[in-house]
Amino acid sequence: MFDNVKGKLIVSCQALEDEPLHSPFIMSKMALAAKEGGAAGIRANGAEDIRAIKAETGLPVIGIVKRDYEGSEVYITPTKKEIDELLGVKPDMIALDATGRVRPNGEQLSGLIGYVHEKGLPVMADISTYEEGLHAAELGADCLSTTLSGYTPYSPKQEGPDFELLRKLSETLTIPVFAEGRINTPMDAQKAFGLGAFAVVVGSAITRPQLITRKFVDAIMVQK
Ligand SMILES: CC(=O)N[C@H](C=O)[C@@H](O)[C@H](O)[C@H](O)COP(=O)(O)O
């Protein structure tokens, strides 16, 4: 996985139930389009989507399962149950929330990292702050991704990527740091590599047409 994606673009192909493109078939075609465009890997949500994407593209897949639990804000691969679902479709890496927030059922990040490793897969730790990155690395995460910066109550809210977080983590740590979250333009991606990103993950700017459309509409409204 790591050799295949180093220095390259990973495209996140996700459409939740409340999104217009929600469908494993559509996500598999989205992933195929990403492959044609030169993507080296795919990030995807849910066993069904991952199965379809792997069959259609053969690209390495970073798998997650997004699920809400009462009493916890953690929704990216929150518990062992979601890891088990992913193991059934053989992703090349499993990404999970590695923030300091309380997980459902009292499950612990350290236990989940250990569990994924037992099953022979690497772990991508989705973090929102520098401290969370250091902690996840100490716990044995194989790589980090800046996925959750801006999405925890205590991380900075920004329109663009959290370049500062990327820079600090890449400078301090030896494990790969992936740039992810609001990488909106090819220039953002170039800048991320300049700051030490191991690979760049782009989602909405490529695979959420409703959001891409909204940007055009908003720009037109402002002009009027
Ligand atoms: C915060 C959260 O739930 N992020 C999710 C994580 O898998 C996805 O919804 C994002 O699309 C992905 O991280 C890529 O980011 P962006 O779509 O901004 O390029």
The ligand as a MOL file (V3000), in Angstrom:
LIG
                    3D

  0  0  0     0  0            999 V3000
M  V30 BEGIN CTAB
M  V30 COUNTS 19 18 0 0 0
M  V30 BEGIN ATOM
M  V30 1 C -14.5530 14.8020 8.2390 0
M  V30 2 C -14.9690 13.5400 7.5390 0
M  V30 3 O -15.9210 12.9090 7.9300 0
M  V30 4 N -14.2140 13.1960 6.4710 0
M  V30 5 C -14.5440 12.0130 5.7050 0
M  V30 6 C -13.5610 10.9820 5.9430 0
M  V30 7 O -13.4680 9.9510 5.3960 0
M  V30 8 C -14.9030 12.2840 4.2710 0
M  V30 9 O -16.2510 12.7230 4.2760 0
M  V30 10 C -14.0580 13.3080 3.4640 0
M  V30 11 O -14.6400 13.4310 2.1980 0
M  V30 12 C -12.5990 12.8920 3.2850 0
M  V30 13 O -11.9310 12.9990 4.4990 0
M  V30 14 C -11.8500 13.7730 2.2680 0
M  V30 15 O -11.9410 15.1160 2.6260 0
M  V30 16 P -12.5200 16.2260 1.6000 0
M  V30 17 O -13.8620 15.7220 1.1410 0
M  V30 18 O -12.6070 17.4920 2.3920 0
M  V30 19 O -11.5380 16.3080 0.4650 0
M  V30 END ATOM
M  V30 BEGIN BOND
M  V30 1 1 1 2
M  V30 2 2 2 3
M  V30 3 1 2 4
M  V30 4 1 4 5
M  V30 5 1 5 6
M  V30 6 1 5 8
M  V30 7 2 6 7
M  V30 8 1 8 9
M  V30 9 1 8 10
M  V30 10 1 10 11
M  V30 11 1 10 12
M  V30 12 1 12 13
M  V30 13 1 12 14
M  V30 14 1 14 15
M  V30 15 1 15 16
M  V30 16 2 16 17
M  V30 17 1 16 18
M  V30 18 1 16 19
M  V30 END BOND
M  V30 END CTAB
M  END
